[in-house]
Amino acid sequence: MGFRMGIVGLPNVGKSTLFNALTKTAAAQAANFPFCTIEPNVGDVAVPDVRLDKLAGIAGSAQIIPTRMTFVDIAGLVKGASKGEGLGNQFLANIRETDAIAHVLRCFEDEDVTHVDGRVDPVSDAETIETELIIADMESLEKRLQNIVRKVRGGDKEAVQQERLMKQAMEMLEQGKPARLVEVDDEDRKAWNMLQLLSTKPVLYVCNVDEGEAATGNHLSEKVAEMAAAQGNTHVVISAKIEEEISQLEDEEAEMFLGELGLEEAGLDRLIKAGYELLQLETYFTVGPKEARAWTIKQGTLAPQAAGVIHGDFERGFIRAETIAYDDYVACNGESGAKEAGKMRAEGKGYLVKDGDVMHFLFNT
């Protein structure tokens, strides 16, 4: 399981430059005019994880298969998108299909790069996008509430539940707040998710700064950090230009380049880590002589469901999971050493998989 992150933002904030860097392609045309990205560009990238390389080295795995993340570069948004302005309708349809939103915010000054509103104010830019999502959700709910009236009068239980949840969402949206702030009970979670409201998407703010400020940020990115903290969201500081340069370098060269700039890791790594935290994801591994492979699951996933990520038969016929913690696997120099040291555990259906677990599933066919 990977996930889809939509890269959104006003025109000319560096979305397409960042997308090019992340996917190591020039598939998204980066140009200094609005709407240069007309169709959503989709890029599938490997999630970097040094643990996977370490495990493969110990096991002598012939192949290394990382988990994947999908980035979707979505057409630039302008005020009025919810009314169809610019490429608004496409924007809203494309964002609905993602798991999370990365708001790319312009945190750099450059007279040669036009700002659609004629000024650089990342907090205002973020509010513009949020407002358009809220308006689009309100219009969608108004129509759906009208269409559901007959079923509610007829006593349809599903319709009654949907109406209640839609009214809760409308109450929040009418206050100018995103629907993700609505507190939803566990029994309502499935029905809530089926509403597919745009403003329920988790948000990660990406501050695009000049090359010289990638390590420290600046006064604009600090404003975004304050906004994110107040909302309970998170942010990362990235220079899209640097990321684009790094994407063209070999690993050793990239490492040296990052060191010269005072950066410990590439922006891609930080963006992915922030995305994982945002969506509460974690990784487990399967390791053997043929391959070492990473698998992404939600935090709190039970062993049978984790097995089901590999194949449905593994979940249906689940017997147990032979499990070794990552640190134990490394310290014991592999599976045999972990077994001898008593570090391999047999876990049943009630086991909550932990980040870094090395697992082997036994199941009935």
C-alpha positions in Angstrom: 0.0 0.0 0.0 1.4 3.4 -1.0 -0.6 6.5 -1.1 -1.5 9.4 -3.4 -0.5 12.9 -2.5 -1.8 15.7 -4.6 0.6 18.6 -5.1 -1.5 21.8 -5.2 -1.0 25.5 -5.0 -1.6 28.8 -6.8 0.1 29.2 -10.3 3.9 29.9 -10.3 4.6 28.7 -6.7 7.0 25.9 -7.9 4.6 22.9 -8.0 5.8 21.5 -11.3 9.5 22.1 -10.5 9.0 20.2 -7.3 7.1 17.4 -9.1 9.9 17.1 -11.7 12.4 16.8 -8.9 10.4 14.2 -7.0 9.8 12.0 -9.9 13.2 12.6 -11.6 11.4 13.4 -14.8 10.5 16.5 -16.9 7.0 15.2 -17.4 5.4 18.3 -15.8 6.2 21.4 -17.8 7.6 24.1 -15.5 6.9 27.5 -17.1 6.4 31.0 -15.9 2.7 31.4 -16.7 -0.5 30.1 -15.1 -2.0 26.7 -16.0 1.1 25.2 -17.6 -0.1 22.0 -15.9 -3.4 21.3 -17.6 -3.8 17.5 -17.0 -2.7 16.0 -13.7 0.8 14.5 -14.0 1.2 11.4 -12.0 4.6 10.1 -10.8 5.3 6.9 -8.9 8.4 7.1 -6.8 10.2 4.7 -4.5 10.1 5.5 -0.8 13.7 5.8 0.4 14.3 3.6 3.5 17.9 2.8 4.6 16.6 -0.1 6.7 15.5 -1.9 3.6 19.1 -1.8 2.1 20.5 -2.9 5.5 18.2 -5.9 5.6 18.9 -6.9 2.0 22.6 -6.8 2.7 22.3 -9.1 5.7 20.1 -11.5 3.9 22.0 -11.4 0.6 18.7 -10.6 -1.2 19.0 -10.7 -5.0 16.4 -7.9 -5.4 15.3 -4.8 -3.3 11.7 -3.7 -3.7 10.8 -0.5 -1.9 7.3 0.6 -1.2 5.9 3.3 -3.5 4.4 6.8 -3.2 2.3 8.4 -6.0 2.5 12.2 -6.5 -0.2 13.9 -8.5 0.7 17.4 -9.9 -2.6 19.1 -10.1 -3.4 22.2 -12.2 -2.8 25.6 -10.6 -5.7 27.0 -8.6 -7.0 30.5 -8.6 -9.7 32.3 -6.5 -13.1 31.3 -7.8 -12.1 27.7 -8.7 -15.2 26.4 -6.9 -17.2 28.4 -9.4 -15.3 27.0 -12.3 -12.7 29.9 -12.6 -9.4 29.0 -14.2 -9.2 25.2 -14.3 -11.2 24.9 -11.1 -13.5 22.0 -12.0 -10.5 19.9 -13.1 -8.6 20.8 -10.0 -11.5 19.8 -7.7 -12.1 16.5 -9.5 -8.5 15.5 -9.4 -7.9 16.4 -5.8 -10.8 14.2 -4.7 -8.9 11.2 -5.8 -5.9 11.8 -3.6 -5.3 10.7 0.0 -3.6 13.9 1.2 -2.8 17.4 0.0 0.6 19.0 -0.2 0.0 22.8 -0.4 3.1 24.2 -2.1 3.5 27.8 -0.9 5.7 30.4 -2.4 8.1 31.6 0.3 10.6 33.3 -2.0 10.9 36.8 -3.6 11.7 36.9 -7.4 10.7 39.8 -9.6 11.1 37.5 -12.7 8.4 35.1 -11.5 4.9 36.5 -11.6 2.6 36.0 -8.7 -1.0 35.5 -9.7 -2.2 38.0 -7.1 0.8 40.4 -7.5 2.2 39.8 -4.0 4.0 37.1 -2.0 2.0 36.0 1.0 2.0 32.3 1.6 -0.5 32.4 4.5 -3.0 34.2 2.3 -2.3 31.7 -0.6 -3.1 28.8 1.8 -6.3 30.5 2.9 -7.3 30.9 -0.8 -7.0 27.2 -1.5 -8.7 26.2 1.8 -11.6 28.6 1.0 -12.1 27.1 -2.4 -12.3 23.6 -1.0 -14.7 24.7 1.7 -17.0 26.4 -0.9 -16.9 23.4 -3.2 -17.9 21.1 -0.3 -20.7 23.4 0.7 -22.2 23.4 -2.8 -21.8 19.7 -3.0 -23.6 19.1 0.3 -26.4 21.5 -0.5 -27.3 19.5 -3.6 -27.0 16.1 -1.8 -29.1 17.2 1.2 -31.9 18.2 -1.3 -31.6 14.9 -3.1 -31.7 12.8 0.1 -34.9 14.3 1.6 -37.3 11.6 0.2 -35.2 8.7 1.5 -35.0 10.3 5.0 -38.7 10.8 5.1 -39.1 7.1 4.2 -37.0 6.1 7.2 -34.0 4.8 5.2 -31.4 4.3 8.0 -28.4 4.9 5.7 -30.0 8.1 4.4 -30.7 9.3 8.0 -27.1 8.7 9.0 -25.8 10.5 5.8 -28.1 13.5 6.4 -26.9 13.8 10.0 -23.2 13.7 9.0 -23.8 16.1 6.1 -25.4 18.6 8.5 -22.5 18.3 10.9 -20.1 19.0 8.0 -22.2 22.0 6.8 -22.2 23.5 10.3 -18.4 23.4 10.4 -18.1 24.7 6.8 -20.5 27.6 7.4 -18.1 28.8 10.0 -15.4 28.9 7.4 -13.6 25.9 8.8 -12.6 22.7 7.0 -14.7 19.5 7.4 -11.7 17.6 8.8 -12.3 19.4 12.1 -15.6 17.6 12.6 -15.3 14.9 15.3 -16.6 11.7 13.9 -17.4 8.5 15.9 -15.9 5.2 14.9 -19.4 3.8 13.9 -19.8 6.8 11.5 -16.3 6.7 10.0 -17.1 4.6 7.0 -20.2 6.7 6.0 -18.2 9.9 6.7 -15.4 8.8 4.3 -18.0 8.0 1.6 -19.0 11.7 1.6 -15.6 12.4 -0.1 -15.4 15.9 1.1 -12.4 17.9 -0.2 -11.7 19.7 3.0 -11.4 16.5 5.0 -8.1 15.7 3.2 -5.0 15.9 5.5 -2.8 18.8 4.7 0.9 19.2 4.5 2.3 22.7 3.8 5.4 22.7 1.6 7.4 26.0 1.9 9.3 26.6 -1.3 12.2 28.9 -0.5 15.3 30.2 -2.3 18.4 27.9 -2.5 20.3 29.8 0.1 17.5 29.4 2.7 16.8 25.7 2.3 18.5 24.8 5.5 17.2 27.6 7.7 13.9 28.8 6.1 13.0 32.5 6.2 10.5 34.9 7.6 7.8 33.7 5.2 8.2 30.0 6.0 8.1 31.0 9.7 4.7 32.5 9.2 3.6 29.2 7.5 5.0 27.2 10.5 2.9 29.3 12.9 -0.2 28.8 10.8 0.4 25.0 10.6 1.0 24.7 14.3 -2.2 26.7 15.1 -4.2 24.3 12.8 -2.5 21.1 14.1 -1.0 20.6 10.7 2.6 20.2 9.7 5.0 21.8 7.3 8.4 21.2 5.5 10.8 23.7 4.1 12.2 22.8 0.6 13.9 24.5 -2.2 12.3 23.1 -5.4 15.3 24.3 -7.4 17.7 22.4 -5.2 15.6 19.3 -5.4 15.6 19.5 -9.2 19.4 19.8 -9.3 19.8 16.9 -6.8 17.5 14.7 -8.9 20.0 14.8 -11.8 23.0 13.8 -9.6 24.4 10.4 -8.7 24.0 9.4 -5.0 27.5 10.4 -3.9 27.4 13.7 -5.7 24.0 14.5 -4.3 25.2 13.7 -0.8 28.2 16.1 -1.2 25.9 18.8 -2.7 23.5 18.5 0.3 26.4 18.7 2.7 27.7 21.9 1.1 24.3 23.4 1.6 24.0 22.3 5.2 21.3 19.8 4.5 21.2 16.4 6.2 18.8 14.8 3.7 17.0 15.6 0.4 13.6 17.3 0.5 12.0 14.2 -0.9 13.0 12.2 2.2 11.6 14.9 4.5 8.4 15.2 2.4 7.8 11.5 2.5 8.4 11.3 6.2 6.0 14.1 6.8 3.5 12.5 4.5 3.8 9.2 6.4 3.2 11.0 9.7 0.3 12.9 8.3 -1.5 9.7 7.1 -0.3 7.6 10.1 1.5 5.1 7.9 4.2 2.7 8.8 6.4 0.1 7.1 7.0 -3.6 7.7 9.4 -5.9 5.7 9.6 -9.3 4.1 13.2 -10.5 3.7 14.7 -13.5 2.0 17.4 -14.6 -0.6 15.2 -13.7 -3.5 14.1 -10.3 -2.4 13.9 -7.8 0.4 10.6 -5.8 0.2 8.9 -3.0 2.1 5.2 -2.8 2.6 3.2 0.2 3.8 0.3 -0.1 6.2 -1.8 2.1 8.5 -0.7 2.4 12.1 -2.8 0.0 14.2 -3.0 -2.6 11.5 -3.5 -6.2 12.8 -1.3 -9.0 11.4 -3.9 -10.6 9.2 -4.7 -7.3 7.5 -1.0 -6.6 7.1 -0.7 -10.0 5.4 -3.6 -9.1 3.1 -1.6 -6.2 1.7 0.6 -8.9 0.1 -2.3 -11.1 -1.1 -5.9 -11.6 0.0 -5.3 -15.3 0.5 -2.7 -14.5 3.2 -5.4 -12.7 5.2 -8.2 -15.2 4.6 -6.0 -18.2 5.5 -3.9 -16.5 8.2 -2.4 -18.8 10.8 0.4 -16.8 12.4 3.2 -14.3 11.7 6.8 -15.1 12.5 8.1 -11.7 13.5 11.5 -10.2 14.2 11.9 -6.5 15.2 14.2 -4.6 12.8 16.8 -3.9 15.5 16.9 -7.5 16.6 17.3 -8.7 13.0 20.3 -6.4 12.5 21.9 -7.1 15.9 21.5 -10.9 15.4 22.8 -10.7 11.8 19.7 -12.1 10.2 16.9 -14.7 10.7 19.0 -17.6 11.9 20.8 -15.5 14.6 17.5 -14.0 15.7 16.0 -17.5 16.1 19.0 -18.7 18.1 18.8 -15.6 20.4 15.0 -16.2 20.9 14.2 -12.9 19.2 11.7 -14.5 16.6 8.1 -14.3 17.9 5.0 -16.2 16.7 2.3 -13.6 16.6 -1.4 -14.4 16.2 -4.5 -12.6 14.7 -4.6 -10.0 17.5 -1.0 -8.7 16.9 -0.6 -5.1 16.1 2.2 -4.8 13.5 4.9 -2.4 14.5 7.0 -0.1 12.2 10.1 -2.0 11.1 8.9 -5.5 11.8 10.4 -8.2 9.6 7.6 -10.7 9.0 6.9 -14.1 7.5 3.3 -15.2 7.2 2.0 -18.8 7.6 -1.5 -19.4 6.1 -3.9 -22.1 4.9 -4.6 -22.2 1.1 
